């Protein structure tokens, strides 16, 4: 397989160079900076990726063009470590004098940053941006809290089904077209190749399990008319999806004694090392797979849904660019946000880093240029899902609510109904706080 796309770790990428700033300053939300200076230094914090130089070159080009069009303006870009981002960004929210004007942030952090009062409401500016009309709906959802927009999507990442072409050929297996066929193929592989998992699964692999829930019509939670989320992970449809996923733990596919503790990285490692016939993994995992034993002996297709011809909805991860509420250069910051998150730069970042664009037309062109990403683009175009857009999700995620549910079922400690019910109770408690 040709390796034209370079991938980078996602938490969880920029604009037409000719975008012009509006002649008048946009309105600011309450609590923002009183000044909107049109000269001076614009500070930007972006994530430092593994192999960051190509990203830096793209951003440097955007910055040069921006500074050339704005006399008296200098852009200072700093690349911060992803692992320590939470502490650094929290410090910026608490000390506006040291805070940047723009930050890159993971899309699951949006609601928490809004609650903390760090991000500026850019609803009007986003709505007036012509390119925003082509933004993927789920990507737009990732910058939206309570109907207001707090940034611009930068790049998106999704998962699909990696499978071993050599193993499928040797066993005369067809590429699965339903989740049921995935399970059947997995058990056949395990039976014929006892040292191999049919399909790698993990009790700690939340984002691998979510598509099974969504494909069966379930949801993690739903937002009521009062604006509050309530868990629905214990609904009948969600439980069918949970049962389908946890049914893959066992001696006939992926033994619970080992697989119940596995997460996403372990799933990818198992596939790359030749220990699994299939795995649900992301476009951002390609480099790891290419570096493994299965290079040249695998392919990728969208993870199928319940019915033939359907695609299981995937979690849409990725990063965004946002303006801080404390910025004293709001007009400039919004303009640079558009530059750093627009179609032209997103295409450059795809070419340089493998970041999937958040604009549907730009992404379709990327798929034509690089065939590897086509199944991921198809997955995105078929419709993706997102976690509840509430600060409570960070608590639910940190509390390992869903992994605990999956592990209890996989290990035989709880039935699906009981474990899902307990998870729902924990989620509702977090939503109520």
Buried (B, 14 or more C-beta within 10 A) or exposed (E): BEEEBBBBBBBBBBBBBEBEBEEEBBEBBEEBBEEBBEEBEBBBBBBBBEEBEBBBEBBEBBBEBBBEBBEEBEBEBEBBEBEEBBEBBBEBBEEBEEBBBBBBBBBBBBBBBBBBBBBBBBBBBBEEBEBBEBBBEBBBBBBBBEEBBBBBBBBBBBBBBBBBEEBBEEBEBEBBBBBBBBBBBBBBBBEBBEEBBBBBBBBBBBBBBBBBBBBBBBBBBEBEEEEEBBBBBBBEBBBBBBBBBBBBBBEBBBBBEEBBBBBBBBBBBBBBEBBBBBBBBBBBBBBBBBEBEBEEBBBBBBBBBBEEEBBBBBBBBBBBBBBBBBBBBBBBBBBBBBBBBBBBBBBBBBBBBBBBBBBBEBBBBBBEEBEBBBBBBBBBBBBBBBBBBBBBBBBBBEBBBBBBBBBBBBBEEBEBBBBBBBBBEBBBBBBEE
